[in-house]
C-alpha cells in the first residue's frame, strides 16, 4: 500500500487520496466528498461496483504495463537474501 500511496501522491492531477477499510466506508466517503471524477480499474467495466449509483463520473484505468510493486519488493528481498548468504 505504501508504494501505491507514494505513486499517487506524485501525480499532479490527484487532489485527494483516502484510504478506507470497508465498502461501507467507501460509500460514505463518496457521499461526503462527492468527487468530480473517480478512477477505477478496467476490470470493473460492465460490472457493478460500490458507488456506481451516485452519479459520479468514472474513468476506467487499464493496466498497460507489467510493473508490479509487490513483484519489485520480492526481487529486492531476494537480492538482499542472496547478499546475506554470501
N, CA, C and O atoms as a Maestro MAE file, in Angstrom:
{
 s_m_m2io_version
 :::
 2.0.0
}

f_m_ct {
 s_m_title
 :::
 protein
 m_atom[344] {
  # First column is atom index #
  i_m_mmod_type
  r_m_x_coord
  r_m_y_coord
  r_m_z_coord
  i_m_residue_number
  s_m_chain_name
  s_m_pdb_residue_name
  s_m_pdb_atom_name
  i_m_atomic_number
  :::
  1 25 0.829 -1.194 0.000 1 A "UNK " " N  " 7
  2 3 0.000 0.000 0.000 1 A "UNK " " CA " 6
  3 2 0.870 1.254 0.000 1 A "UNK " " C  " 6
  4 15 0.532 2.238 -0.657 1 A "UNK " " O  " 8
  5 25 1.977 1.231 0.722 2 A "UNK " " N  " 7
  6 3 2.829 2.419 0.791 2 A "UNK " " CA " 6
  7 2 3.347 2.840 -0.579 2 A "UNK " " C  " 6
  8 15 3.416 4.032 -0.879 2 A "UNK " " O  " 8
  9 25 3.716 1.853 -1.422 3 A "UNK " " N  " 7
  10 3 4.227 2.179 -2.751 3 A "UNK " " CA " 6
  11 2 3.157 2.873 -3.594 3 A "UNK " " C  " 6
  12 15 3.443 3.843 -4.295 3 A "UNK " " O  " 8
  13 25 1.935 2.375 -3.521 4 A "UNK " " N  " 7
  14 3 0.846 2.988 -4.291 4 A "UNK " " CA " 6
  15 2 0.577 4.405 -3.816 4 A "UNK " " C  " 6
  16 15 0.322 5.298 -4.623 4 A "UNK " " O  " 8
  17 25 0.633 4.606 -2.528 5 A "UNK " " N  " 7
  18 3 0.409 5.940 -1.970 5 A "UNK " " CA " 6
  19 2 1.474 6.915 -2.469 5 A "UNK " " C  " 6
  20 15 1.159 8.049 -2.829 5 A "UNK " " O  " 8
  21 25 2.712 6.483 -2.491 6 A "UNK " " N  " 7
  22 3 3.805 7.323 -2.994 6 A "UNK " " CA " 6
  23 2 3.580 7.654 -4.466 6 A "UNK " " C  " 6
  24 15 3.753 8.799 -4.885 6 A "UNK " " O  " 8
  25 25 3.194 6.650 -5.246 7 A "UNK " " N  " 7
  26 3 2.957 6.873 -6.675 7 A "UNK " " CA " 6
  27 2 1.804 7.843 -6.898 7 A "UNK " " C  " 6
  28 15 1.905 8.740 -7.735 7 A "UNK " " O  " 8
  29 25 0.719 7.675 -6.165 8 A "UNK " " N  " 7
  30 3 -0.438 8.558 -6.338 8 A "UNK " " CA " 6
  31 2 -0.136 9.986 -5.909 8 A "UNK " " C  " 6
  32 15 -0.583 10.938 -6.549 8 A "UNK " " O  " 8
  33 25 0.617 10.136 -4.834 9 A "UNK " " N  " 7
  34 3 0.976 11.486 -4.375 9 A "UNK " " CA " 6
  35 2 1.816 12.229 -5.406 9 A "UNK " " C  " 6
  36 15 1.831 13.460 -5.431 9 A "UNK " " O  " 8
  37 25 2.508 11.486 -6.248 10 A "UNK " " N  " 7
  38 3 3.363 12.103 -7.261 10 A "UNK " " CA " 6
  39 2 2.582 12.587 -8.481 10 A "UNK " " C  " 6
  40 15 3.133 13.301 -9.318 10 A "UNK " " O  " 8
  41 25 1.323 12.215 -8.594 11 A "UNK " " N  " 7
  42 3 0.503 12.611 -9.745 11 A "UNK " " CA " 6
  43 2 -0.099 13.985 -9.474 11 A "UNK " " C  " 6
  44 15 -0.867 14.158 -8.527 11 A "UNK " " O  " 8
  45 25 0.252 14.953 -10.303 12 A "UNK " " N  " 7
  46 3 -0.182 16.327 -10.036 12 A "UNK " " CA " 6
  47 2 -1.684 16.521 -10.183 12 A "UNK " " C  " 6
  48 15 -2.224 17.501 -9.671 12 A "UNK " " O  " 8
  49 25 -2.363 15.626 -10.857 13 A "UNK " " N  " 7
  50 3 -3.803 15.758 -11.059 13 A "UNK " " CA " 6
  51 2 -4.622 15.158 -9.915 13 A "UNK " " C  " 6
  52 15 -5.843 15.308 -9.891 13 A "UNK " " O  " 8
  53 25 -3.973 14.488 -8.978 14 A "UNK " " N  " 7
  54 3 -4.674 13.870 -7.849 14 A "UNK " " CA " 6
  55 2 -4.782 14.895 -6.728 14 A "UNK " " C  " 6
  56 15 -3.776 15.386 -6.216 14 A "UNK " " O  " 8
  57 25 -6.026 15.208 -6.355 15 A "UNK " " N  " 7
  58 3 -6.267 16.194 -5.302 15 A "UNK " " CA " 6
  59 2 -6.333 15.573 -3.916 15 A "UNK " " C  " 6
  60 15 -5.936 16.200 -2.933 15 A "UNK " " O  " 8
  61 25 -6.827 14.358 -3.832 16 A "UNK " " N  " 7
  62 3 -7.062 13.752 -2.530 16 A "UNK " " CA " 6
  63 2 -6.932 12.245 -2.642 16 A "UNK " " C  " 6
  64 15 -7.416 11.637 -3.597 16 A "UNK " " O  " 8
  65 25 -6.279 11.650 -1.664 17 A "UNK " " N  " 7
  66 3 -6.166 10.202 -1.567 17 A "UNK " " CA " 6
  67 2 -6.746 9.820 -0.219 17 A "UNK " " C  " 6
  68 15 -6.319 10.332 0.816 17 A "UNK " " O  " 8
  69 25 -7.715 8.924 -0.229 18 A "UNK " " N  " 7
  70 3 -8.352 8.494 1.014 18 A "UNK " " CA " 6
  71 2 -8.242 6.980 1.096 18 A "UNK " " C  " 6
  72 15 -8.615 6.269 0.162 18 A "UNK " " O  " 8
  73 25 -7.733 6.498 2.210 19 A "UNK " " N  " 7
  74 3 -7.627 5.060 2.438 19 A "UNK " " CA " 6
  75 2 -8.828 4.637 3.278 19 A "UNK " " C  " 6
  76 15 -9.151 5.279 4.278 19 A "UNK " " O  " 8
  77 25 -9.473 3.573 2.876 20 A "UNK " " N  " 7
  78 3 -10.655 3.090 3.593 20 A "UNK " " CA " 6
  79 2 -10.521 1.594 3.840 20 A "UNK " " C  " 6
  80 15 -9.723 0.915 3.194 20 A "UNK " " O  " 8
  81 25 -11.312 1.092 4.783 21 A "UNK " " N  " 7
  82 3 -11.222 -0.320 5.150 21 A "UNK " " CA " 6
  83 2 -12.344 -1.179 4.581 21 A "UNK " " C  " 6
  84 15 -12.118 -2.335 4.222 21 A "UNK " " O  " 8
  85 25 -13.555 -0.624 4.493 22 A "UNK " " N  " 7
  86 3 -14.698 -1.430 4.073 22 A "UNK " " CA " 6
  87 2 -15.446 -0.741 2.933 22 A "UNK " " C  " 6
  88 15 -15.249 0.447 2.674 22 A "UNK " " O  " 8
  89 25 -16.291 -1.489 2.271 23 A "UNK " " N  " 7
  90 3 -17.119 -0.913 1.211 23 A "UNK " " CA " 6
  91 2 -18.097 0.105 1.791 23 A "UNK " " C  " 6
  92 15 -18.448 1.078 1.123 23 A "UNK " " O  " 8
  93 25 -18.537 -0.114 3.025 24 A "UNK " " N  " 7
  94 3 -19.411 0.868 3.681 24 A "UNK " " CA " 6
  95 2 -18.650 2.173 3.910 24 A "UNK " " C  " 6
  96 15 -19.194 3.257 3.702 24 A "UNK " " O  " 8
  97 25 -17.388 2.066 4.338 25 A "UNK " " N  " 7
  98 3 -16.550 3.272 4.471 25 A "UNK " " CA " 6
  99 2 -16.461 3.996 3.131 25 A "UNK " " C  " 6
  100 15 -16.581 5.219 3.066 25 A "UNK " " O  " 8
  101 25 -16.251 3.231 2.069 26 A "UNK " " N  " 7
  102 3 -16.106 3.820 0.738 26 A "UNK " " CA " 6
  103 2 -17.369 4.562 0.326 26 A "UNK " " C  " 6
  104 15 -17.289 5.703 -0.131 26 A "UNK " " O  " 8
  105 25 -18.527 3.942 0.478 27 A "UNK " " N  " 7
  106 3 -19.764 4.593 0.052 27 A "UNK " " CA " 6
  107 2 -20.005 5.863 0.861 27 A "UNK " " C  " 6
  108 15 -20.449 6.872 0.314 27 A "UNK " " O  " 8
  109 25 -19.713 5.818 2.163 28 A "UNK " " N  " 7
  110 3 -19.874 7.010 2.999 28 A "UNK " " CA " 6
  111 2 -18.909 8.118 2.586 28 A "UNK " " C  " 6
  112 15 -19.280 9.291 2.579 28 A "UNK " " O  " 8
  113 25 -17.684 7.756 2.244 29 A "UNK " " N  " 7
  114 3 -16.705 8.739 1.775 29 A "UNK " " CA " 6
  115 2 -17.134 9.362 0.450 29 A "UNK " " C  " 6
  116 15 -17.051 10.578 0.275 29 A "UNK " " O  " 8
  117 25 -17.590 8.535 -0.471 30 A "UNK " " N  " 7
  118 3 -18.027 9.049 -1.771 30 A "UNK " " CA " 6
  119 2 -19.203 10.007 -1.618 30 A "UNK " " C  " 6
  120 15 -19.276 11.027 -2.303 30 A "UNK " " O  " 8
  121 25 -20.118 9.673 -0.720 31 A "UNK " " N  " 7
  122 3 -21.270 10.551 -0.484 31 A "UNK " " CA " 6
  123 2 -20.843 11.867 0.158 31 A "UNK " " C  " 6
  124 15 -21.395 12.921 -0.158 31 A "UNK " " O  " 8
  125 25 -19.871 11.810 1.051 32 A "UNK " " N  " 7
  126 3 -19.418 13.014 1.758 32 A "UNK " " CA " 6
  127 2 -18.541 13.901 0.876 32 A "UNK " " C  " 6
  128 15 -18.693 15.123 0.871 32 A "UNK " " O  " 8
  129 25 -17.633 13.288 0.137 33 A "UNK " " N  " 7
  130 3 -16.659 14.050 -0.653 33 A "UNK " " CA " 6
  131 2 -17.245 14.490 -1.994 33 A "UNK " " C  " 6
  132 15 -16.952 15.588 -2.465 33 A "UNK " " O  " 8
  133 25 -18.068 13.646 -2.610 34 A "UNK " " N  " 7
  134 3 -18.652 13.928 -3.927 34 A "UNK " " CA " 6
  135 2 -17.576 14.338 -4.944 34 A "UNK " " C  " 6
  136 15 -17.588 15.464 -5.440 34 A "UNK " " O  " 8
  137 25 -16.658 13.434 -5.248 35 A "UNK " " N  " 7
  138 3 -15.583 13.784 -6.193 35 A "UNK " " CA " 6
  139 2 -16.124 14.085 -7.586 35 A "UNK " " C  " 6
  140 15 -17.173 13.576 -7.982 35 A "UNK " " O  " 8
  141 25 -15.395 14.917 -8.322 36 A "UNK " " N  " 7
  142 3 -15.756 15.206 -9.716 36 A "UNK " " CA " 6
  143 2 -15.520 13.997 -10.605 36 A "UNK " " C  " 6
  144 15 -16.230 13.779 -11.587 36 A "UNK " " O  " 8
  145 25 -14.514 13.218 -10.244 37 A "UNK " " N  " 7
  146 3 -14.097 12.090 -11.070 37 A "UNK " " CA " 6
  147 2 -13.556 10.995 -10.171 37 A "UNK " " C  " 6
  148 15 -12.870 11.255 -9.183 37 A "UNK " " O  " 8
  149 25 -13.877 9.785 -10.531 38 A "UNK " " N  " 7
  150 3 -13.358 8.625 -9.809 38 A "UNK " " CA " 6
  151 2 -12.700 7.708 -10.826 38 A "UNK " " C  " 6
  152 15 -13.277 7.427 -11.876 38 A "UNK " " O  " 8
  153 25 -11.502 7.243 -10.524 39 A "UNK " " N  " 7
  154 3 -10.774 6.345 -11.420 39 A "UNK " " CA " 6
  155 2 -10.719 4.972 -10.761 39 A "UNK " " C  " 6
  156 15 -10.265 4.823 -9.626 39 A "UNK " " O  " 8
  157 25 -11.193 3.976 -11.502 40 A "UNK " " N  " 7
  158 3 -11.151 2.603 -11.003 40 A "UNK " " CA " 6
  159 2 -10.594 1.706 -12.104 40 A "UNK " " C  " 6
  160 15 -10.453 2.128 -13.251 40 A "UNK " " O  " 8
  161 25 -10.283 0.476 -11.745 41 A "UNK " " N  " 7
  162 3 -9.679 -0.453 -12.691 41 A "UNK " " CA " 6
  163 2 -10.599 -0.851 -13.826 41 A "UNK " " C  " 6
  164 15 -11.818 -0.916 -13.665 41 A "UNK " " O  " 8
  165 25 -10.004 -1.114 -14.967 42 A "UNK " " N  " 7
  166 3 -10.757 -1.506 -16.161 42 A "UNK " " CA " 6
  167 2 -11.489 -2.828 -15.963 42 A "UNK " " C  " 6
  168 15 -12.408 -3.143 -16.718 42 A "UNK " " O  " 8
  169 25 -11.096 -3.601 -14.961 43 A "UNK " " N  " 7
  170 3 -11.785 -4.860 -14.695 43 A "UNK " " CA " 6
  171 2 -13.222 -4.641 -14.207 43 A "UNK " " C  " 6
  172 15 -13.988 -5.598 -14.098 43 A "UNK " " O  " 8
  173 25 -13.592 -3.392 -13.914 44 A "UNK " " N  " 7
  174 3 -14.960 -3.077 -13.488 44 A "UNK " " CA " 6
  175 2 -15.858 -2.628 -14.645 44 A "UNK " " C  " 6
  176 15 -17.036 -2.347 -14.424 44 A "UNK " " O  " 8
  177 25 -15.340 -2.555 -15.849 45 A "UNK " " N  " 7
  178 3 -16.167 -2.177 -16.999 45 A "UNK " " CA " 6
  179 2 -17.307 -3.190 -17.138 45 A "UNK " " C  " 6
  180 15 -17.087 -4.401 -17.103 45 A "UNK " " O  " 8
  181 25 -18.518 -2.675 -17.297 46 A "UNK " " N  " 7
  182 3 -19.729 -3.500 -17.443 46 A "UNK " " CA " 6
  183 2 -20.040 -4.345 -16.211 46 A "UNK " " C  " 6
  184 15 -20.747 -5.348 -16.308 46 A "UNK " " O  " 8
  185 25 -19.517 -3.944 -15.057 47 A "UNK " " N  " 7
  186 3 -19.819 -4.638 -13.804 47 A "UNK " " CA " 6
  187 2 -20.310 -3.617 -12.788 47 A "UNK " " C  " 6
  188 15 -20.038 -2.422 -12.900 47 A "UNK " " O  " 8
  189 25 -21.026 -4.105 -11.815 48 A "UNK " " N  " 7
  190 3 -21.480 -3.254 -10.724 48 A "UNK " " CA " 6
  191 2 -20.313 -3.030 -9.757 48 A "UNK " " C  " 6
  192 15 -19.511 -3.935 -9.528 48 A "UNK " " O  " 8
  193 25 -20.223 -1.829 -9.195 49 A "UNK " " N  " 7
  194 3 -19.179 -1.534 -8.217 49 A "UNK " " CA " 6
  195 2 -19.738 -0.556 -7.188 49 A "UNK " " C  " 6
  196 15 -20.736 0.117 -7.445 49 A "UNK " " O  " 8
  197 25 -19.113 -0.479 -6.054 50 A "UNK " " N  " 7
  198 3 -19.566 0.385 -4.973 50 A "UNK " " CA " 6
  199 2 -19.636 1.828 -5.434 50 A "UNK " " C  " 6
  200 15 -18.652 2.385 -5.921 50 A "UNK " " O  " 8
  201 25 -20.806 2.428 -5.277 51 A "UNK " " N  " 7
  202 3 -20.979 3.828 -5.635 51 A "UNK " " CA " 6
  203 2 -21.349 4.068 -7.080 51 A "UNK " " C  " 6
  204 15 -21.398 5.217 -7.518 51 A "UNK " " O  " 8
  205 25 -21.611 3.006 -7.837 52 A "UNK " " N  " 7
  206 3 -21.941 3.204 -9.254 52 A "UNK " " CA " 6
  207 2 -23.287 3.899 -9.457 52 A "UNK " " C  " 6
  208 15 -23.617 4.302 -10.572 52 A "UNK " " O  " 8
  209 25 -24.053 4.036 -8.395 53 A "UNK " " N  " 7
  210 3 -25.367 4.677 -8.478 53 A "UNK " " CA " 6
  211 2 -25.363 6.127 -7.983 53 A "UNK " " C  " 6
  212 15 -26.427 6.729 -7.834 53 A "UNK " " O  " 8
  213 25 -24.186 6.688 -7.728 54 A "UNK " " N  " 7
  214 3 -24.103 8.026 -7.136 54 A "UNK " " CA " 6
  215 2 -23.982 9.153 -8.159 54 A "UNK " " C  " 6
  216 15 -23.976 10.326 -7.785 54 A "UNK " " O  " 8
  217 25 -23.886 8.815 -9.430 55 A "UNK " " N  " 7
  218 3 -23.788 9.852 -10.455 55 A "UNK " " CA " 6
  219 2 -22.423 10.514 -10.547 55 A "UNK " " C  " 6
  220 15 -22.299 11.606 -11.101 55 A "UNK " " O  " 8
  221 25 -21.399 9.864 -10.011 56 A "UNK " " N  " 7
  222 3 -20.030 10.382 -10.078 56 A "UNK " " CA " 6
  223 2 -19.406 9.887 -11.384 56 A "UNK " " C  " 6
  224 15 -19.485 8.701 -11.705 56 A "UNK " " O  " 8
  225 25 -18.784 10.804 -12.135 57 A "UNK " " N  " 7
  226 3 -18.119 10.400 -13.377 57 A "UNK " " CA " 6
  227 2 -17.017 9.397 -13.059 57 A "UNK " " C  " 6
  228 15 -16.231 9.589 -12.131 57 A "UNK " " O  " 8
  229 25 -16.972 8.332 -13.842 58 A "UNK " " N  " 7
  230 3 -15.995 7.266 -13.624 58 A "UNK " " CA " 6
  231 2 -15.156 7.094 -14.884 58 A "UNK " " C  " 6
  232 15 -15.685 7.050 -15.995 58 A "UNK " " O  " 8
  233 25 -13.856 6.998 -14.702 59 A "UNK " " N  " 7
  234 3 -12.924 6.640 -15.777 59 A "UNK " " CA " 6
  235 2 -12.307 5.305 -15.396 59 A "UNK " " C  " 6
  236 15 -11.956 5.071 -14.240 59 A "UNK " " O  " 8
  237 25 -12.183 4.448 -16.373 60 A "UNK " " N  " 7
  238 3 -11.611 3.128 -16.139 60 A "UNK " " CA " 6
  239 2 -10.151 3.132 -16.578 60 A "UNK " " C  " 6
  240 15 -9.829 3.508 -17.705 60 A "UNK " " O  " 8
  241 25 -9.293 2.716 -15.688 61 A "UNK " " N  " 7
  242 3 -7.859 2.710 -15.939 61 A "UNK " " CA " 6
  243 2 -7.400 1.291 -16.269 61 A "UNK " " C  " 6
  244 15 -7.597 0.366 -15.481 61 A "UNK " " O  " 8
  245 25 -6.785 1.131 -17.449 62 A "UNK " " N  " 7
  246 3 -6.233 -0.170 -17.794 62 A "UNK " " CA " 6
  247 2 -4.782 -0.207 -17.366 62 A "UNK " " C  " 6
  248 15 -4.060 0.788 -17.428 62 A "UNK " " O  " 8
  249 25 -4.399 -1.341 -16.949 63 A "UNK " " N  " 7
  250 3 -3.014 -1.539 -16.547 63 A "UNK " " CA " 6
  251 2 -2.262 -2.034 -17.768 63 A "UNK " " C  " 6
  252 15 -2.272 -3.226 -18.077 63 A "UNK " " O  " 8
  253 25 -1.615 -1.115 -18.457 64 A "UNK " " N  " 7
  254 3 -0.939 -1.445 -19.717 64 A "UNK " " CA " 6
  255 2 0.549 -1.689 -19.533 64 A "UNK " " C  " 6
  256 15 1.340 -1.462 -20.448 64 A "UNK " " O  " 8
  257 25 0.916 -2.136 -18.388 65 A "UNK " " N  " 7
  258 3 2.331 -2.384 -18.125 65 A "UNK " " CA " 6
  259 2 2.448 -3.632 -17.268 65 A "UNK " " C  " 6
  260 15 1.459 -4.116 -16.718 65 A "UNK " " O  " 8
  261 25 3.639 -4.137 -17.164 66 A "UNK " " N  " 7
  262 3 3.836 -5.347 -16.364 66 A "UNK " " CA " 6
  263 2 4.469 -5.036 -15.012 66 A "UNK " " C  " 6
  264 15 4.825 -5.950 -14.268 66 A "UNK " " O  " 8
  265 25 4.613 -3.742 -14.686 67 A "UNK " " N  " 7
  266 3 5.229 -3.379 -13.412 67 A "UNK " " CA " 6
  267 2 4.328 -3.772 -12.261 67 A "UNK " " C  " 6
  268 15 3.115 -3.566 -12.302 67 A "UNK " " O  " 8
  269 25 4.924 -4.331 -11.254 68 A "UNK " " N  " 7
  270 3 4.204 -4.696 -10.042 68 A "UNK " " CA " 6
  271 2 5.064 -4.292 -8.856 68 A "UNK " " C  " 6
  272 15 6.202 -4.745 -8.732 68 A "UNK " " O  " 8
  273 25 4.534 -3.449 -7.989 69 A "UNK " " N  " 7
  274 3 5.319 -3.030 -6.827 69 A "UNK " " CA " 6
  275 2 5.582 -4.218 -5.906 69 A "UNK " " C  " 6
  276 15 6.645 -4.295 -5.290 69 A "UNK " " O  " 8
  277 25 4.626 -5.145 -5.805 70 A "UNK " " N  " 7
  278 3 4.868 -6.318 -4.965 70 A "UNK " " CA " 6
  279 2 5.930 -7.214 -5.600 70 A "UNK " " C  " 6
  280 15 6.732 -7.819 -4.889 70 A "UNK " " O  " 8
  281 25 5.944 -7.305 -6.933 71 A "UNK " " N  " 7
  282 3 6.987 -8.064 -7.619 71 A "UNK " " CA " 6
  283 2 8.358 -7.445 -7.417 71 A "UNK " " C  " 6
  284 15 9.343 -8.152 -7.203 71 A "UNK " " O  " 8
  285 25 8.419 -6.119 -7.486 72 A "UNK " " N  " 7
  286 3 9.679 -5.411 -7.245 72 A "UNK " " CA " 6
  287 2 10.157 -5.659 -5.819 72 A "UNK " " C  " 6
  288 15 11.341 -5.905 -5.589 72 A "UNK " " O  " 8
  289 25 9.243 -5.594 -4.874 73 A "UNK " " N  " 7
  290 3 9.590 -5.828 -3.472 73 A "UNK " " CA " 6
  291 2 10.171 -7.235 -3.301 73 A "UNK " " C  " 6
  292 15 11.151 -7.416 -2.577 73 A "UNK " " O  " 8
  293 25 9.570 -8.233 -3.965 74 A "UNK " " N  " 7
  294 3 10.068 -9.606 -3.874 74 A "UNK " " CA " 6
  295 2 11.464 -9.733 -4.468 74 A "UNK " " C  " 6
  296 15 12.319 -10.419 -3.908 74 A "UNK " " O  " 8
  297 25 11.700 -9.067 -5.612 75 A "UNK " " N  " 7
  298 3 13.029 -9.123 -6.238 75 A "UNK " " CA " 6
  299 2 14.087 -8.489 -5.333 75 A "UNK " " C  " 6
  300 15 15.196 -9.009 -5.209 75 A "UNK " " O  " 8
  301 25 13.745 -7.378 -4.711 76 A "UNK " " N  " 7
  302 3 14.684 -6.714 -3.802 76 A "UNK " " CA " 6
  303 2 14.972 -7.608 -2.608 76 A "UNK " " C  " 6
  304 15 16.125 -7.755 -2.202 76 A "UNK " " O  " 8
  305 25 13.924 -8.209 -2.041 77 A "UNK " " N  " 7
  306 3 14.116 -9.095 -0.894 77 A "UNK " " CA " 6
  307 2 14.976 -10.294 -1.267 77 A "UNK " " C  " 6
  308 15 15.838 -10.703 -0.490 77 A "UNK " " O  " 8
  309 25 14.753 -10.858 -2.443 78 A "UNK " " N  " 7
  310 3 15.566 -11.992 -2.897 78 A "UNK " " CA " 6
  311 2 17.026 -11.590 -3.046 78 A "UNK " " C  " 6
  312 15 17.921 -12.335 -2.646 78 A "UNK " " O  " 8
  313 25 17.271 -10.419 -3.618 79 A "UNK " " N  " 7
  314 3 18.643 -9.930 -3.782 79 A "UNK " " CA " 6
  315 2 19.296 -9.710 -2.425 79 A "UNK " " C  " 6
  316 15 20.471 -10.029 -2.242 79 A "UNK " " O  " 8
  317 25 18.545 -9.169 -1.475 80 A "UNK " " N  " 7
  318 3 19.085 -8.958 -0.125 80 A "UNK " " CA " 6
  319 2 19.387 -10.296 0.539 80 A "UNK " " C  " 6
  320 15 20.409 -10.438 1.211 80 A "UNK " " O  " 8
  321 25 18.517 -11.266 0.359 81 A "UNK " " N  " 7
  322 3 18.748 -12.590 0.937 81 A "UNK " " CA " 6
  323 2 19.993 -13.235 0.347 81 A "UNK " " C  " 6
  324 15 20.746 -13.892 1.066 81 A "UNK " " O  " 8
  325 25 20.223 -13.056 -0.961 82 A "UNK " " N  " 7
  326 3 21.426 -13.593 -1.594 82 A "UNK " " CA " 6
  327 2 22.680 -12.948 -1.023 82 A "UNK " " C  " 6
  328 15 23.680 -13.628 -0.794 82 A "UNK " " O  " 8
  329 25 22.634 -11.633 -0.790 83 A "UNK " " N  " 7
  330 3 23.798 -10.934 -0.227 83 A "UNK " " CA " 6
  331 2 24.115 -11.464 1.165 83 A "UNK " " C  " 6
  332 15 25.282 -11.592 1.535 83 A "UNK " " O  " 8
  333 25 23.080 -11.772 1.931 84 A "UNK " " N  " 7
  334 3 23.281 -12.248 3.301 84 A "UNK " " CA " 6
  335 2 23.878 -13.647 3.342 84 A "UNK " " C  " 6
  336 15 24.569 -13.991 4.301 84 A "UNK " " O  " 8
  337 25 23.624 -14.459 2.321 85 A "UNK " " N  " 7
  338 3 24.130 -15.833 2.315 85 A "UNK " " CA " 6
  339 2 25.550 -15.936 1.777 85 A "UNK " " C  " 6
  340 15 26.171 -16.994 1.878 85 A "UNK " " O  " 8
  341 25 26.072 -14.856 1.208 86 A "UNK " " N  " 7
  342 3 27.432 -14.886 0.646 86 A "UNK " " CA " 6
  343 2 28.455 -14.530 1.676 86 A "UNK " " C  " 6
  344 15 29.649 -14.506 1.377 86 A "UNK " " O  " 8
  :::
 }
 m_bond[343] {
  # First column is bond index #
  i_m_from
  i_m_to
  i_m_order
  :::
  1 1 2 1
  2 2 3 1
  3 3 4 2
  4 3 5 1
  5 5 6 1
  6 6 7 1
  7 7 8 2
  8 7 9 1
  9 9 10 1
  10 10 11 1
  11 11 12 2
  12 11 13 1
  13 13 14 1
  14 14 15 1
  15 15 16 2
  16 15 17 1
  17 17 18 1
  18 18 19 1
  19 19 20 2
  20 19 21 1
  21 21 22 1
  22 22 23 1
  23 23 24 2
  24 23 25 1
  25 25 26 1
  26 26 27 1
  27 27 28 2
  28 27 29 1
  29 29 30 1
  30 30 31 1
  31 31 32 2
  32 31 33 1
  33 33 34 1
  34 34 35 1
  35 35 36 2
  36 35 37 1
  37 37 38 1
  38 38 39 1
  39 39 40 2
  40 39 41 1
  41 41 42 1
  42 42 43 1
  43 43 44 2
  44 43 45 1
  45 45 46 1
  46 46 47 1
  47 47 48 2
  48 47 49 1
  49 49 50 1
  50 50 51 1
  51 51 52 2
  52 51 53 1
  53 53 54 1
  54 54 55 1
  55 55 56 2
  56 55 57 1
  57 57 58 1
  58 58 59 1
  59 59 60 2
  60 59 61 1
  61 61 62 1
  62 62 63 1
  63 63 64 2
  64 63 65 1
  65 65 66 1
  66 66 67 1
  67 67 68 2
  68 67 69 1
  69 69 70 1
  70 70 71 1
  71 71 72 2
  72 71 73 1
  73 73 74 1
  74 74 75 1
  75 75 76 2
  76 75 77 1
  77 77 78 1
  78 78 79 1
  79 79 80 2
  80 79 81 1
  81 81 82 1
  82 82 83 1
  83 83 84 2
  84 83 85 1
  85 85 86 1
  86 86 87 1
  87 87 88 2
  88 87 89 1
  89 89 90 1
  90 90 91 1
  91 91 92 2
  92 91 93 1
  93 93 94 1
  94 94 95 1
  95 95 96 2
  96 95 97 1
  97 97 98 1
  98 98 99 1
  99 99 100 2
  100 99 101 1
  101 101 102 1
  102 102 103 1
  103 103 104 2
  104 103 105 1
  105 105 106 1
  106 106 107 1
  107 107 108 2
  108 107 109 1
  109 109 110 1
  110 110 111 1
  111 111 112 2
  112 111 113 1
  113 113 114 1
  114 114 115 1
  115 115 116 2
  116 115 117 1
  117 117 118 1
  118 118 119 1
  119 119 120 2
  120 119 121 1
  121 121 122 1
  122 122 123 1
  123 123 124 2
  124 123 125 1
  125 125 126 1
  126 126 127 1
  127 127 128 2
  128 127 129 1
  129 129 130 1
  130 130 131 1
  131 131 132 2
  132 131 133 1
  133 133 134 1
  134 134 135 1
  135 135 136 2
  136 135 137 1
  137 137 138 1
  138 138 139 1
  139 139 140 2
  140 139 141 1
  141 141 142 1
  142 142 143 1
  143 143 144 2
  144 143 145 1
  145 145 146 1
  146 146 147 1
  147 147 148 2
  148 147 149 1
  149 149 150 1
  150 150 151 1
  151 151 152 2
  152 151 153 1
  153 153 154 1
  154 154 155 1
  155 155 156 2
  156 155 157 1
  157 157 158 1
  158 158 159 1
  159 159 160 2
  160 159 161 1
  161 161 162 1
  162 162 163 1
  163 163 164 2
  164 163 165 1
  165 165 166 1
  166 166 167 1
  167 167 168 2
  168 167 169 1
  169 169 170 1
  170 170 171 1
  171 171 172 2
  172 171 173 1
  173 173 174 1
  174 174 175 1
  175 175 176 2
  176 175 177 1
  177 177 178 1
  178 178 179 1
  179 179 180 2
  180 179 181 1
  181 181 182 1
  182 182 183 1
  183 183 184 2
  184 183 185 1
  185 185 186 1
  186 186 187 1
  187 187 188 2
  188 187 189 1
  189 189 190 1
  190 190 191 1
  191 191 192 2
  192 191 193 1
  193 193 194 1
  194 194 195 1
  195 195 196 2
  196 195 197 1
  197 197 198 1
  198 198 199 1
  199 199 200 2
  200 199 201 1
  201 201 202 1
  202 202 203 1
  203 203 204 2
  204 203 205 1
  205 205 206 1
  206 206 207 1
  207 207 208 2
  208 207 209 1
  209 209 210 1
  210 210 211 1
  211 211 212 2
  212 211 213 1
  213 213 214 1
  214 214 215 1
  215 215 216 2
  216 215 217 1
  217 217 218 1
  218 218 219 1
  219 219 220 2
  220 219 221 1
  221 221 222 1
  222 222 223 1
  223 223 224 2
  224 223 225 1
  225 225 226 1
  226 226 227 1
  227 227 228 2
  228 227 229 1
  229 229 230 1
  230 230 231 1
  231 231 232 2
  232 231 233 1
  233 233 234 1
  234 234 235 1
  235 235 236 2
  236 235 237 1
  237 237 238 1
  238 238 239 1
  239 239 240 2
  240 239 241 1
  241 241 242 1
  242 242 243 1
  243 243 244 2
  244 243 245 1
  245 245 246 1
  246 246 247 1
  247 247 248 2
  248 247 249 1
  249 249 250 1
  250 250 251 1
  251 251 252 2
  252 251 253 1
  253 253 254 1
  254 254 255 1
  255 255 256 2
  256 255 257 1
  257 257 258 1
  258 258 259 1
  259 259 260 2
  260 259 261 1
  261 261 262 1
  262 262 263 1
  263 263 264 2
  264 263 265 1
  265 265 266 1
  266 266 267 1
  267 267 268 2
  268 267 269 1
  269 269 270 1
  270 270 271 1
  271 271 272 2
  272 271 273 1
  273 273 274 1
  274 274 275 1
  275 275 276 2
  276 275 277 1
  277 277 278 1
  278 278 279 1
  279 279 280 2
  280 279 281 1
  281 281 282 1
  282 282 283 1
  283 283 284 2
  284 283 285 1
  285 285 286 1
  286 286 287 1
  287 287 288 2
  288 287 289 1
  289 289 290 1
  290 290 291 1
  291 291 292 2
  292 291 293 1
  293 293 294 1
  294 294 295 1
  295 295 296 2
  296 295 297 1
  297 297 298 1
  298 298 299 1
  299 299 300 2
  300 299 301 1
  301 301 302 1
  302 302 303 1
  303 303 304 2
  304 303 305 1
  305 305 306 1
  306 306 307 1
  307 307 308 2
  308 307 309 1
  309 309 310 1
  310 310 311 1
  311 311 312 2
  312 311 313 1
  313 313 314 1
  314 314 315 1
  315 315 316 2
  316 315 317 1
  317 317 318 1
  318 318 319 1
  319 319 320 2
  320 319 321 1
  321 321 322 1
  322 322 323 1
  323 323 324 2
  324 323 325 1
  325 325 326 1
  326 326 327 1
  327 327 328 2
  328 327 329 1
  329 329 330 1
  330 330 331 1
  331 331 332 2
  332 331 333 1
  333 333 334 1
  334 334 335 1
  335 335 336 2
  336 335 337 1
  337 337 338 1
  338 338 339 1
  339 339 340 2
  340 339 341 1
  341 341 342 1
  342 342 343 1
  343 343 344 2
  :::
 }
}
